[in-house]
Amino acid sequence: MGLVIDTSALIEAERSDVPWDRVAPGDENVVLPVIVWAELLIGVRLARTPQQAARRRARLERLRLAIPIIDFTPSMAEHYADLYAALSESGKMIPQNDLAVAATALSLGCGVLVGSHDEGHFRRIPGLRVAPIRRANSR
């Protein structure tokens, strides 16, 4: 089994100074959904200074070379639609980008790697394994 990485895990890793290759528990394979890549690029675009943008972009390029970026497929769209309908009917909707991350994970038979503050809404998704990021002190 593997893990699909949510943006929250990568942001927490950066803030905690945890290297990308140390964020996942155990030795699981990890992939990056294309929607997460887009969210990370927004951080580059919204940087306060050109220097900060350059640092963020360089870090993202290292990430892109280390972790495969997964496109959103028709199968993932089917999972997305099913999840959207079920969560909408139950009144427990989650943010749409996170819904795409969850649909990607379920389609691939993976869990989702999340930051410690974003576990709750992913746990609303039946059958989705949620793994919190490894803490800096658990290296």
N, CA, C and O atoms as a MOPAC input file, in Angstrom:
PM7 MOZYME 1SCF
protein

 N      0.84500 1    -1.18300 1     0.00000 1
 C      0.00000 1     0.00000 1     0.00000 1
 C      0.88700 1     1.24100 1     0.00000 1
 O      2.05800 1     1.16800 1     0.37200 1
 N      0.34200 1     2.36400 1    -0.41000 1
 C      1.08700 1     3.60500 1    -0.44200 1
 C      0.28200 1     4.73700 1     0.13700 1
 O     -0.79400 1     4.53600 1     0.69900 1
 N      0.82100 1     5.93800 1    -0.00900 1
 C      0.16300 1     7.13700 1     0.50700 1
 C      0.13000 1     8.22300 1    -0.55200 1
 O      1.09000 1     8.41700 1    -1.29800 1
 N     -0.97600 1     8.91500 1    -0.60300 1
 C     -1.13300 1    10.11200 1    -1.39500 1
 C     -0.88600 1    11.27600 1    -0.43800 1
 O     -1.47100 1    11.32600 1     0.64300 1
 N     -0.03200 1    12.20100 1    -0.82800 1
 C      0.34000 1    13.29500 1     0.07800 1
 C     -0.61100 1    14.47100 1    -0.07400 1
 O     -0.84700 1    14.95100 1    -1.18300 1
 N     -1.15300 1    14.92900 1     1.04000 1
 C     -1.96400 1    16.14500 1     1.06500 1
 C     -1.05900 1    17.34400 1     1.31300 1
 O     -0.00200 1    17.21600 1     1.93200 1
 N     -1.47100 1    18.49400 1     0.83300 1
 C     -0.71000 1    19.73100 1     1.00600 1
 C     -0.39800 1    19.99600 1     2.47300 1
 O      0.69100 1    20.46900 1     2.80200 1
 N     -1.33700 1    19.69800 1     3.34800 1
 C     -1.13600 1    19.96700 1     4.77900 1
 C      0.09200 1    19.24500 1     5.32600 1
 O      0.77700 1    19.77500 1     6.20000 1
 N      0.37900 1    18.05000 1     4.82900 1
 C      1.55500 1    17.31100 1     5.29600 1
 C      2.83600 1    18.01300 1     4.85600 1
 O      3.79200 1    18.09400 1     5.62600 1
 N      2.86100 1    18.51500 1     3.64100 1
 C      4.06500 1    19.17500 1     3.13600 1
 C      4.29600 1    20.52600 1     3.80100 1
 O      5.43800 1    20.91000 1     4.05500 1
 N      3.22500 1    21.23900 1     4.07900 1
 C      3.36100 1    22.51900 1     4.78300 1
 C      3.87500 1    22.27800 1     6.19600 1
 O      4.75700 1    22.99200 1     6.67200 1
 N      3.32000 1    21.27000 1     6.86500 1
 C      3.79300 1    20.96500 1     8.21600 1
 C      5.25000 1    20.50700 1     8.19800 1
 O      6.02500 1    20.86600 1     9.08300 1
 N      5.61800 1    19.72400 1     7.20000 1
 C      7.01300 1    19.28000 1     7.08000 1
 C      7.94000 1    20.47400 1     6.92100 1
 O      8.99400 1    20.53700 1     7.55400 1
 N      7.54700 1    21.42100 1     6.07400 1
 C      8.38600 1    22.60300 1     5.86300 1
 C      8.50800 1    23.42100 1     7.13700 1
 O      9.60300 1    23.85800 1     7.49200 1
 N      7.41000 1    23.62800 1     7.82000 1
 C      7.43800 1    24.42500 1     9.05300 1
 C      8.18200 1    23.72100 1    10.18200 1
 O      8.73800 1    24.37800 1    11.06300 1
 N      8.19500 1    22.39500 1    10.16400 1
 C      8.87700 1    21.61600 1    11.20600 1
 C     10.29900 1    21.25500 1    10.81600 1
 O     11.02600 1    20.62700 1    11.58600 1
 N     10.68800 1    21.65500 1     9.62000 1
 C     12.02600 1    21.36100 1     9.11000 1
 C     12.27200 1    19.86400 1     8.94800 1
 O     13.38400 1    19.38200 1     9.16600 1
 N     11.22300 1    19.13200 1     8.56300 1
 C     11.32100 1    17.69900 1     8.29300 1
 C     11.61400 1    17.52500 1     6.80100 1
 O     10.87800 1    18.06800 1     5.97600 1
 N     12.65800 1    16.79000 1     6.42900 1
 C     12.93400 1    16.57100 1     5.00500 1
 C     11.78900 1    15.81800 1     4.32300 1
 O     11.10900 1    15.00700 1     4.95200 1
 N     11.58100 1    16.09500 1     3.02400 1
 C     10.49200 1    15.45900 1     2.26800 1
 C     10.52800 1    13.94200 1     2.39600 1
 O      9.48800 1    13.30000 1     2.54300 1
 N     11.72200 1    13.37800 1     2.34000 1
 C     11.81700 1    11.91900 1     2.33800 1
 C     11.59500 1    11.30500 1     3.71500 1
 O     11.67900 1    10.08600 1     3.86900 1
 N     11.31700 1    12.12300 1     4.70500 1
 C     11.08800 1    11.61700 1     6.06400 1
 C      9.66300 1    11.85700 1     6.54500 1
 O      9.37600 1    11.62400 1     7.72000 1
 N      8.75200 1    12.31600 1     5.67500 1
 C      7.41200 1    12.67000 1     6.13200 1
 C      6.48900 1    11.47000 1     6.29300 1
 O      5.58200 1    11.49800 1     7.12400 1
 N      6.70600 1    10.42500 1     5.51600 1
 C      5.79200 1     9.28400 1     5.55500 1
 C      6.19400 1     8.29000 1     6.63700 1
 O      7.37900 1     8.03200 1     6.84500 1
 N      5.19800 1     7.73400 1     7.32500 1
 C      5.51400 1     6.70700 1     8.31000 1
 C      5.98500 1     5.43400 1     7.61300 1
 O      5.47900 1     5.08700 1     6.54600 1
 N      6.94100 1     4.74400 1     8.20300 1
 C      7.41600 1     3.49200 1     7.62600 1
 C      8.10600 1     3.69000 1     6.28900 1
 O      8.73200 1     4.72000 1     6.04100 1
 N      7.98200 1     2.69700 1     5.44100 1
 C      8.65600 1     2.75200 1     4.14800 1
 C      7.65400 1     2.75500 1     2.99800 1
 O      7.92600 1     2.19100 1     1.93900 1
 N      6.51600 1     3.37600 1     3.19300 1
 C      5.47500 1     3.39100 1     2.17200 1
 C      5.86500 1     4.26600 1     0.98300 1
 O      6.52600 1     5.29400 1     1.13400 1
 N      5.44200 1     3.83400 1    -0.19800 1
 C      5.60300 1     4.66300 1    -1.38400 1
 C      4.63900 1     5.83200 1    -1.30100 1
 O      3.52900 1     5.69800 1    -0.78700 1
 N      5.06400 1     6.97400 1    -1.80700 1
 C      4.21800 1     8.16000 1    -1.78700 1
 C      4.09000 1     8.73400 1    -3.19400 1
 O      5.00000 1     8.62200 1    -4.01500 1
 N      2.93700 1     9.35200 1    -3.45000 1
 C      2.69200 1    10.06000 1    -4.70000 1
 C      2.04000 1    11.39800 1    -4.37200 1
 O      1.49000 1    11.59600 1    -3.28900 1
 N      2.11800 1    12.29500 1    -5.32500 1
 C      1.59600 1    13.64700 1    -5.14400 1
 C      0.48400 1    13.89400 1    -6.15900 1
 O      0.74300 1    13.87800 1    -7.36200 1
 N     -0.74700 1    14.12200 1    -5.70300 1
 C     -1.82200 1    14.43600 1    -6.64200 1
 C     -1.55200 1    15.77800 1    -7.33500 1
 O     -0.98300 1    16.69100 1    -6.73800 1
 N     -1.95900 1    15.88200 1    -8.57000 1
 C     -1.71000 1    17.10100 1    -9.33500 1
 C     -2.36700 1    18.31400 1    -8.67300 1
 O     -1.84800 1    19.42400 1    -8.79400 1
 N     -3.48800 1    18.13700 1    -7.98100 1
 C     -4.13000 1    19.26600 1    -7.30400 1
 C     -3.25600 1    19.77200 1    -6.16400 1
 O     -3.25300 1    20.97100 1    -5.88200 1
 N     -2.52300 1    18.89500 1    -5.50700 1
 C     -1.59900 1    19.31300 1    -4.44900 1
 C     -0.44600 1    20.10200 1    -5.06800 1
 O     -0.01300 1    21.11200 1    -4.51500 1
 N      0.04900 1    19.63800 1    -6.21400 1
 C      1.10000 1    20.37900 1    -6.91100 1
 C      0.61600 1    21.80400 1    -7.21200 1
 O      1.35900 1    22.76800 1    -7.02700 1
 N     -0.62500 1    21.92900 1    -7.67300 1
 C     -1.18700 1    23.25700 1    -7.96300 1
 C     -1.25600 1    24.11700 1    -6.70500 1
 O     -0.92400 1    25.30200 1    -6.74100 1
 N     -1.68700 1    23.52200 1    -5.59000 1
 C     -1.74700 1    24.28000 1    -4.33800 1
 C     -0.36000 1    24.75000 1    -3.90800 1
 O     -0.20300 1    25.87100 1    -3.42400 1
 N      0.63900 1    23.89500 1    -4.08600 1
 C      2.00300 1    24.27700 1    -3.72000 1
 C      2.52100 1    25.40400 1    -4.61500 1
 O      3.23500 1    26.29200 1    -4.14700 1
 N      2.16700 1    25.36900 1    -5.88300 1
 C      2.57700 1    26.44100 1    -6.79800 1
 C      1.94300 1    27.77800 1    -6.41700 1
 O      2.53500 1    28.83300 1    -6.64300 1
 N      0.75600 1    27.73500 1    -5.84700 1
 C      0.12000 1    28.97100 1    -5.36900 1
 C      0.99600 1    29.62400 1    -4.31000 1
 O      1.11100 1    30.84900 1    -4.26100 1
 N      1.61500 1    28.80400 1    -3.46100 1
 C      2.53100 1    29.33800 1    -2.44900 1
 C      3.70300 1    30.06900 1    -3.06600 1
 O      4.18800 1    31.05200 1    -2.50600 1
 N      4.16300 1    29.60300 1    -4.20800 1
 C      5.23800 1    30.30700 1    -4.91900 1
 C      4.71200 1    31.64000 1    -5.45000 1
 O      5.36100 1    32.67500 1    -5.29700 1
 N      3.54400 1    31.60800 1    -6.06800 1
 C      2.96800 1    32.81500 1    -6.66300 1
 C      2.64700 1    33.88600 1    -5.62100 1
 O      2.70700 1    35.08100 1    -5.91300 1
 N      2.30500 1    33.45400 1    -4.41100 1
 C      1.92000 1    34.40100 1    -3.35800 1
 C      3.07000 1    34.75800 1    -2.41000 1
 O      2.84700 1    35.39700 1    -1.38200 1
 N      4.27200 1    34.35500 1    -2.74400 1
 C      5.42700 1    34.68100 1    -1.89900 1
 C      5.54700 1    36.18800 1    -1.72700 1
 O      5.19600 1    36.95600 1    -2.62200 1
 N      6.04100 1    36.59700 1    -0.58100 1
 C      6.14700 1    38.03200 1    -0.26800 1
 C      7.29300 1    38.71900 1    -0.99200 1
 O      7.23200 1    39.91700 1    -1.27000 1
 N      8.33500 1    37.95800 1    -1.29800 1
 C      9.49300 1    38.54600 1    -1.97400 1
 C      9.95400 1    37.62000 1    -3.09500 1
 O      9.64500 1    36.42800 1    -3.07400 1
 N     10.68200 1    38.14600 1    -4.06700 1
 C     11.23100 1    37.27700 1    -5.11300 1
 C     12.17000 1    36.20900 1    -4.54200 1
 O     12.23900 1    35.10000 1    -5.07300 1
 N     12.87900 1    36.53000 1    -3.48200 1
 C     13.78100 1    35.56200 1    -2.86900 1
 C     13.00100 1    34.40700 1    -2.24700 1
 O     13.37600 1    33.24200 1    -2.38400 1
 N     11.91400 1    34.74700 1    -1.56400 1
 C     11.08000 1    33.70400 1    -0.97200 1
 C     10.47200 1    32.83200 1    -2.07700 1
 O     10.41900 1    31.61000 1    -1.94300 1
 N     10.02000 1    33.45100 1    -3.15100 1
 C      9.46400 1    32.69800 1    -4.28300 1
 C     10.51300 1    31.75000 1    -4.85800 1
 O     10.21000 1    30.59600 1    -5.16300 1
 N     11.72900 1    32.22800 1    -5.00600 1
 C     12.80400 1    31.39400 1    -5.56100 1
 C     13.12000 1    30.21600 1    -4.64100 1
 O     13.33900 1    29.10100 1    -5.11500 1
 N     13.14400 1    30.45600 1    -3.33300 1
 C     13.39700 1    29.36500 1    -2.37700 1
 C     12.28900 1    28.31800 1    -2.44000 1
 O     12.55100 1    27.11600 1    -2.46300 1
 N     11.05100 1    28.79600 1    -2.46800 1
 C      9.91900 1    27.87200 1    -2.53100 1
 C      9.94700 1    27.07100 1    -3.83700 1
 O      9.73000 1    25.86000 1    -3.83300 1
 N     10.21200 1    27.75100 1    -4.94000 1
 C     10.23200 1    27.06400 1    -6.23500 1
 C     11.34100 1    26.01100 1    -6.27300 1
 O     11.13200 1    24.91000 1    -6.78400 1
 N     12.50000 1    26.33500 1    -5.74400 1
 C     13.60900 1    25.38100 1    -5.72100 1
 C     13.23700 1    24.15700 1    -4.88300 1
 O     13.53200 1    23.02400 1    -5.26600 1
 N     12.60000 1    24.38500 1    -3.75800 1
 C     12.17200 1    23.27100 1    -2.90100 1
 C     11.14400 1    22.40000 1    -3.62200 1
 O     11.18400 1    21.17300 1    -3.52800 1
 N     10.22500 1    23.04500 1    -4.34300 1
 C      9.21700 1    22.28900 1    -5.08700 1
 C      9.84200 1    21.47400 1    -6.22000 1
 O      9.41500 1    20.35300 1    -6.49300 1
 N     10.83300 1    22.03000 1    -6.86300 1
 C     11.49300 1    21.28900 1    -7.93900 1
 C     12.19200 1    20.05400 1    -7.39200 1
 O     12.18400 1    19.00600 1    -8.03700 1
 N     12.79100 1    20.16000 1    -6.21800 1
 C     13.40300 1    18.97700 1    -5.58900 1
 C     12.32500 1    17.93700 1    -5.25900 1
 O     12.53200 1    16.73600 1    -5.43200 1
 N     11.19000 1    18.41500 1    -4.78800 1
 C     10.06800 1    17.52200 1    -4.48500 1
 C      9.57900 1    16.82600 1    -5.75400 1
 O      9.34500 1    15.61800 1    -5.75800 1
 N      9.42800 1    17.59700 1    -6.82600 1
 C      8.92400 1    17.06400 1    -8.09800 1
 C      9.84300 1    15.97200 1    -8.64600 1
 O      9.38100 1    15.00900 1    -9.25700 1
 N     11.12300 1    16.13100 1    -8.42500 1
 C     12.07900 1    15.12900 1    -8.89200 1
 C     12.08000 1    13.87300 1    -8.01800 1
 O     12.45900 1    12.79500 1    -8.47500 1
 N     11.65800 1    14.01600 1    -6.77600 1
 C     11.71200 1    12.90300 1    -5.82200 1
 C     10.41300 1    12.09800 1    -5.73200 1
 O     10.43800 1    10.90400 1    -5.43300 1
 N      9.27900 1    12.75800 1    -5.99200 1
 C      7.97900 1    12.12100 1    -5.78100 1
 C      7.14500 1    12.24900 1    -7.05200 1
 O      6.99300 1    13.35000 1    -7.58000 1
 N      6.60200 1    11.13600 1    -7.55000 1
 C      5.78100 1    11.20100 1    -8.76900 1
 C      4.52600 1    12.04200 1    -8.56500 1
 O      3.86600 1    11.95200 1    -7.52900 1
 N      4.20400 1    12.86000 1    -9.56500 1
 C      2.96800 1    13.63600 1    -9.56700 1
 C      1.94600 1    12.85400 1   -10.38100 1
 O      2.20100 1    12.47400 1   -11.52400 1
 N      0.78400 1    12.62000 1    -9.77600 1
 C     -0.26300 1    11.79700 1   -10.37900 1
 C     -1.35400 1    12.68600 1   -10.96000 1
 O     -1.91400 1    13.53100 1   -10.26200 1
 N     -1.65500 1    12.48800 1   -12.25600 1
 C     -2.75700 1    13.20900 1   -12.89400 1
 C     -4.10200 1    12.72600 1   -12.36000 1
 O     -4.21700 1    11.61400 1   -11.84600 1
 N     -5.10600 1    13.57100 1   -12.48900 1
 C     -6.47200 1    13.22800 1   -12.10200 1
 C     -7.11100 1    12.49600 1   -13.28100 1
 O     -7.20400 1    13.04800 1   -14.37700 1
 N     -7.54400 1    11.27400 1   -13.06100 1
 C     -8.04100 1    10.41100 1   -14.13100 1
 C     -9.56700 1    10.29100 1   -14.09500 1
 O    -10.19800 1    10.70200 1   -13.12000 1
 N    -10.16000 1     9.73300 1   -15.14800 1
 C    -11.60800 1     9.49600 1   -15.12200 1
 C    -12.04700 1     8.60000 1   -13.95300 1
 O    -13.11400 1     8.81600 1   -13.37900 1
 N    -11.23500 1     7.60100 1   -13.59900 1
 C    -11.56300 1     6.75200 1   -12.45300 1
 C    -11.60000 1     7.57000 1   -11.15600 1
 O    -12.46400 1     7.36300 1   -10.30400 1
 N    -10.66600 1     8.48300 1   -11.02400 1
 C    -10.64600 1     9.35200 1    -9.83700 1
 C    -11.85500 1    10.27600 1    -9.83500 1
 O    -12.41000 1    10.58500 1    -8.78000 1
 N    -12.25900 1    10.71600 1   -11.02500 1
 C    -13.45200 1    11.56900 1   -11.13200 1
 C    -14.70100 1    10.81500 1   -10.67000 1
 O    -15.58300 1    11.40200 1   -10.04400 1
 N    -14.77700 1     9.51600 1   -10.97500 1
 C    -15.90200 1     8.70000 1   -10.50000 1
 C    -15.91800 1     8.64400 1    -8.97500 1
 O    -16.97000 1     8.80900 1    -8.35700 1
 N    -14.75900 1     8.41200 1    -8.36900 1
 C    -14.66200 1     8.40200 1    -6.91100 1
 C    -15.04400 1     9.77500 1    -6.34400 1
 O    -15.76400 1     9.86200 1    -5.35000 1
 N    -14.56500 1    10.82800 1    -6.97300 1
 C    -14.86100 1    12.19200 1    -6.53700 1
 C    -16.37500 1    12.41700 1    -6.51800 1
 O    -16.92400 1    12.91100 1    -5.53300 1
 N    -17.04400 1    12.05100 1    -7.61800 1
 C    -18.49400 1    12.25900 1    -7.70900 1
 C    -19.24000 1    11.46600 1    -6.63700 1
 O    -20.17600 1    11.97400 1    -6.02000 1
 N    -18.81600 1    10.21500 1    -6.41900 1
 C    -19.45500 1     9.40200 1    -5.38100 1
 C    -19.26400 1    10.01700 1    -3.99500 1
 O    -20.20600 1    10.10400 1    -3.20800 1
 N    -18.02900 1    10.44300 1    -3.70800 1
 C    -17.74800 1    11.05700 1    -2.40700 1
 C    -18.51600 1    12.36000 1    -2.22900 1
 O    -19.08800 1    12.60900 1    -1.16800 1
 N    -18.52800 1    13.19000 1    -3.26600 1
 C    -19.23400 1    14.46600 1    -3.20600 1
 C    -20.71200 1    14.23600 1    -2.87700 1
 O    -21.27500 1    14.89100 1    -2.00000 1
 N    -21.32500 1    13.29800 1    -3.59400 1
 C    -22.74500 1    13.02300 1    -3.37300 1
 C    -22.98900 1    12.52000 1    -1.94800 1
 O    -23.90100 1    12.99300 1    -1.26900 1
 N    -22.18400 1    11.57100 1    -1.50100 1
 C    -22.37700 1    11.00300 1    -0.15900 1
 C    -22.15500 1    12.04300 1     0.94100 1
 O    -22.94500 1    12.13300 1     1.88100 1
 N    -21.08900 1    12.82200 1     0.82500 1
 C    -20.80100 1    13.81800 1     1.86300 1
 C    -21.80700 1    14.96300 1     1.83200 1
 O    -22.18600 1    15.49300 1     2.87700 1
 N    -22.23400 1    15.33700 1     0.64100 1
 C    -23.23400 1    16.39400 1     0.51200 1
 C    -24.55600 1    15.96800 1     1.14300 1
 O    -25.18500 1    16.73900 1     1.86700 1
 N    -24.97000 1    14.74500 1     0.86400 1
 C    -26.22600 1    14.23900 1     1.42600 1
 C    -26.16500 1    14.11700 1     2.94400 1
 O    -27.17300 1    14.29400 1     3.62700 1
 N    -24.98400 1    13.81700 1     3.46700 1
 C    -24.85200 1    13.67100 1     4.92100 1
 C    -24.61000 1    15.00200 1     5.62000 1
 O    -24.61300 1    15.06800 1     6.84900 1
 N    -24.40000 1    16.06800 1     4.84000 1
 C    -24.12700 1    17.37400 1     5.43000 1
 C    -22.72600 1    17.48200 1     6.00300 1
 O    -22.47700 1    18.32600 1     6.86300 1
 N    -21.79900 1    16.63800 1     5.54000 1
 C    -20.44200 1    16.61300 1     6.07700 1
 C    -19.40100 1    16.87100 1     4.99100 1
 O    -18.36600 1    16.20700 1     4.94300 1
 N    -19.67800 1    17.82500 1     4.13400 1
 C    -18.79100 1    18.13200 1     3.02100 1
 C    -17.41800 1    18.59200 1     3.51700 1
 O    -17.30000 1    19.21300 1     4.57400 1
 N    -16.39500 1    18.27800 1     2.74000 1
 C    -15.03400 1    18.73000 1     3.02000 1
 C    -14.59600 1    19.63400 1     1.87800 1
 O    -15.26400 1    19.66200 1     0.84400 1
 N    -13.50100 1    20.37500 1     2.02300 1
 C    -13.03400 1    21.23300 1     0.93100 1
 C    -12.83100 1    20.42300 1    -0.35800 1
 O    -12.37100 1    19.28200 1    -0.31800 1
 N    -13.17900 1    21.02700 1    -1.49200 1
 C    -13.17600 1    20.29500 1    -2.75300 1
 C    -11.79200 1    19.80700 1    -3.17400 1
 O    -11.67900 1    18.71700 1    -3.73600 1
 N    -10.74500 1    20.57400 1    -2.92000 1
 C     -9.41300 1    20.07400 1    -3.26800 1
 C     -9.06100 1    18.84600 1    -2.43400 1
 O     -8.41300 1    17.92500 1    -2.93100 1
 N     -9.48200 1    18.82800 1    -1.17300 1
 C     -9.23300 1    17.66400 1    -0.32800 1
 C    -10.08900 1    16.48300 1    -0.76900 1
 O     -9.69200 1    15.32900 1    -0.61000 1
 N    -11.24400 1    16.76900 1    -1.31400 1
 C    -12.07700 1    15.71800 1    -1.88500 1
 C    -11.36300 1    15.07800 1    -3.07600 1
 O    -11.42900 1    13.86300 1    -3.26100 1
 N    -10.68600 1    15.89000 1    -3.87600 1
 C     -9.90400 1    15.36200 1    -5.00700 1
 C     -8.72900 1    14.52200 1    -4.50900 1
 O     -8.40500 1    13.49600 1    -5.10600 1
 N     -8.09800 1    14.94500 1    -3.43300 1
 C     -6.99700 1    14.16900 1    -2.84500 1
 C     -7.52900 1    12.82000 1    -2.35200 1
 O     -6.91600 1    11.78200 1    -2.60200 1
 N     -8.65300 1    12.83500 1    -1.66100 1
 C     -9.25000 1    11.59700 1    -1.15800 1
 C     -9.66100 1    10.67400 1    -2.30400 1
 O     -9.43100 1     9.46700 1    -2.23800 1
 N    -10.26200 1    11.23100 1    -3.34500 1
 C    -10.66400 1    10.43100 1    -4.49800 1
 C     -9.44900 1     9.80800 1    -5.18100 1
 O     -9.50500 1     8.66500 1    -5.63500 1
 N     -8.35500 1    10.55800 1    -5.25100 1
 C     -7.11000 1    10.03000 1    -5.81600 1
 C     -6.62500 1     8.84800 1    -4.99200 1
 O     -6.27100 1     7.80300 1    -5.53900 1
 N     -6.60900 1     9.02000 1    -3.67100 1
 C     -6.14600 1     7.95100 1    -2.78100 1
 C     -7.00700 1     6.70200 1    -2.91700 1
 O     -6.48300 1     5.59600 1    -3.05200 1
 N     -8.31100 1     6.87100 1    -2.88100 1
 C     -9.20200 1     5.70900 1    -2.97300 1
 C     -9.06800 1     5.01500 1    -4.31800 1
 O     -9.07600 1     3.78500 1    -4.38400 1
 N     -8.94600 1     5.77700 1    -5.37800 1
 C     -8.80200 1     5.20600 1    -6.71300 1
 C     -7.53600 1     4.37300 1    -6.83900 1
 O     -7.52600 1     3.34900 1    -7.52200 1
 N     -6.46500 1     4.81300 1    -6.17900 1
 C     -5.18600 1     4.11000 1    -6.23800 1
 C     -5.04900 1     3.01400 1    -5.17700 1
 O     -4.06900 1     2.26900 1    -5.17700 1
 N     -6.03200 1     2.91600 1    -4.27200 1
 C     -5.94200 1     1.95100 1    -3.18100 1
 C     -4.92900 1     2.37100 1    -2.13400 1
 O     -4.30000 1     1.52900 1    -1.49300 1
 N     -4.77200 1     3.68100 1    -1.96300 1
 C     -3.79600 1     4.24400 1    -1.02100 1
 C     -4.49400 1     4.91700 1     0.14400 1
 O     -5.70900 1     5.11500 1     0.13900 1
 N     -3.69700 1     5.26200 1     1.13900 1
 C     -4.14900 1     6.13700 1     2.20600 1
 C     -3.75800 1     7.55600 1     1.86200 1
 O     -3.21400 1     7.81900 1     0.78900 1
 N     -4.03800 1     8.47100 1     2.77400 1
 C     -3.65000 1     9.86700 1     2.56700 1
 C     -2.79000 1    10.32300 1     3.73300 1
 O     -3.12400 1    10.10100 1     4.89700 1
 N     -1.67800 1    10.96300 1     3.40000 1
 C     -0.75600 1    11.50700 1     4.39400 1
 C     -1.14400 1    12.95300 1     4.63900 1
 O     -1.17900 1    13.75300 1     3.70300 1
 N     -1.43500 1    13.29900 1     5.88300 1
 C     -1.94600 1    14.62400 1     6.22100 1
 C     -1.12700 1    15.28000 1     7.32200 1
 O     -0.40500 1    14.61200 1     8.06200 1
 N     -1.25200 1    16.59900 1     7.41700 1
 C     -0.71400 1    17.32700 1     8.55000 1
 C     -1.56500 1    17.04900 1     9.77400 1
 O     -2.71500 1    16.62900 1     9.64800 1
 N     -1.01900 1    17.27500 1    10.94000 1
 C     -1.71700 1    16.91400 1    12.17200 1
 C     -2.99800 1    17.70200 1    12.40400 1
 O     -3.84600 1    17.26500 1    13.18200 1
 N     -3.16700 1    18.84900 1    11.75500 1
 C     -4.37500 1    19.65100 1    11.97200 1
 C     -5.45500 1    19.38000 1    10.93300 1
 O     -6.55400 1    19.92300 1    11.04300 1
 N     -5.17400 1    18.55800 1     9.93200 1
 C     -6.14300 1    18.31200 1     8.86600 1
 C     -6.63900 1    16.87400 1     8.82300 1
 O     -7.18800 1    16.43700 1     7.81100 1
 N     -6.45500 1    16.15300 1     9.89000 1
 C     -6.91400 1    14.76800 1     9.91700 1
 C     -8.42900 1    14.65300 1     9.94900 1
 O     -9.00000 1    13.79100 1     9.28100 1
 N     -9.07600 1    15.50100 1    10.70900 1
 C    -10.49700 1    15.35800 1    10.98700 1
 C    -11.38500 1    15.22600 1     9.77600 1
 O    -12.17600 1    14.28700 1     9.68900 1
 N    -11.27200 1    16.14100 1     8.84400 1
 C    -12.21400 1    16.07300 1     7.72500 1
 C    -11.90400 1    14.92300 1     6.77600 1
 O    -12.81300 1    14.42300 1     6.11300 1
 N    -10.65800 1    14.49100 1     6.69000 1
 C    -10.36400 1    13.31300 1     5.87000 1
 C    -10.95900 1    12.05900 1     6.50800 1
 O    -11.29000 1    11.10300 1     5.80600 1
 N    -11.09300 1    12.05800 1     7.81500 1
 C    -11.64500 1    10.88600 1     8.50300 1
 C    -13.15300 1    10.75000 1     8.28000 1
 O    -13.73500 1     9.73500 1     8.66400 1
 N    -13.78700 1    11.73300 1     7.67900 1
 C    -15.20800 1    11.62600 1     7.32500 1
 C    -15.42400 1    10.70800 1     6.12300 1
 O    -16.55900 1    10.33900 1     5.82100 1
 N    -14.35700 1    10.34400 1     5.44500 1
 C    -14.47600 1     9.57500 1     4.21500 1
 C    -14.37700 1     8.08200 1     4.53200 1
 O    -13.33000 1     7.59600 1     4.95900 1
 N    -15.47900 1     7.36500 1     4.31900 1
 C    -15.48700 1     5.93100 1     4.63600 1
 C    -14.42000 1     5.17400 1     3.84200 1
 O    -14.25600 1     5.36400 1     2.63700 1
 N    -13.70700 1     4.31800 1     4.55800 1
 C    -12.72200 1     3.46600 1     3.90900 1
 C    -11.39400 1     4.12200 1     3.58300 1
 O    -10.51500 1     3.47300 1     3.01700 1
 N    -11.22400 1     5.38400 1     3.92400 1
 C     -9.97100 1     6.08100 1     3.63000 1
 C     -9.03300 1     5.97100 1     4.82900 1
 O     -9.37300 1     6.38400 1     5.93800 1
 N     -7.85900 1     5.41500 1     4.59500 1
 C     -6.84100 1     5.34200 1     5.65600 1
 C     -6.14300 1     6.69300 1     5.74000 1
 O     -5.64100 1     7.20400 1     4.73900 1
 N     -6.11500 1     7.26000 1     6.92700 1
 C     -5.50900 1     8.57500 1     7.15100 1
 C     -4.26400 1     8.39100 1     8.01200 1
 O     -4.32800 1     7.83700 1     9.10900 1
 N     -3.12200 1     8.86700 1     7.49200 1
 C     -1.84900 1     8.74500 1     8.21000 1
 C     -1.31300 1    10.13900 1     8.48600 1
 O     -1.08400 1    10.90100 1     7.54700 1
 N     -1.10900 1    10.49400 1     9.74500 1
 C     -0.53600 1    11.80500 1    10.05000 1
 C      0.96100 1    11.82800 1     9.73900 1
 O      1.64200 1    10.80500 1     9.79900 1
 N      1.44100 1    12.99900 1     9.41200 1
 C      2.85800 1    13.19400 1     9.11000 1
 C      3.70400 1    12.77000 1    10.29400 1
 O      3.30200 1    12.89100 1    11.45100 1
 N      4.87100 1    12.27700 1     9.97600 1
 C      5.84700 1    11.91700 1    11.00100 1
 C      6.39400 1    13.20200 1    11.60700 1
 O      6.76100 1    14.12400 1    10.87900 1
 N      6.45000 1    13.26800 1    12.89900 1
 C      6.94700 1    14.46100 1    13.60300 1
 C      8.46000 1    14.54500 1    13.52800 1
 O      9.13800 1    13.53500 1    13.34000 1
 N      8.98600 1    15.75000 1    13.67500 1
 C     10.44000 1    15.98100 1    13.62600 1
 C     11.16500 1    15.14400 1    14.66800 1
 O     12.26900 1    14.66400 1    14.41000 1
 N     10.56500 1    14.96000 1    15.84400 1
 C     11.23600 1    14.20600 1    16.90300 1
 C     11.11900 1    12.69700 1    16.71800 1
 O     11.63700 1    11.94200 1    17.54100 1
 N     10.44300 1    12.23200 1    15.64300 1
 C     10.32800 1    10.79300 1    15.40700 1
 C     11.20100 1    10.34900 1    14.24400 1
 O     10.97100 1     9.30000 1    13.64300 1
 N     12.19900 1    11.15700 1    13.93800 1
 C     13.10900 1    10.83300 1    12.84200 1
 C     13.82300 1     9.59800 1    13.19100 1
 O     14.65200 1     9.12300 1    12.41400 1

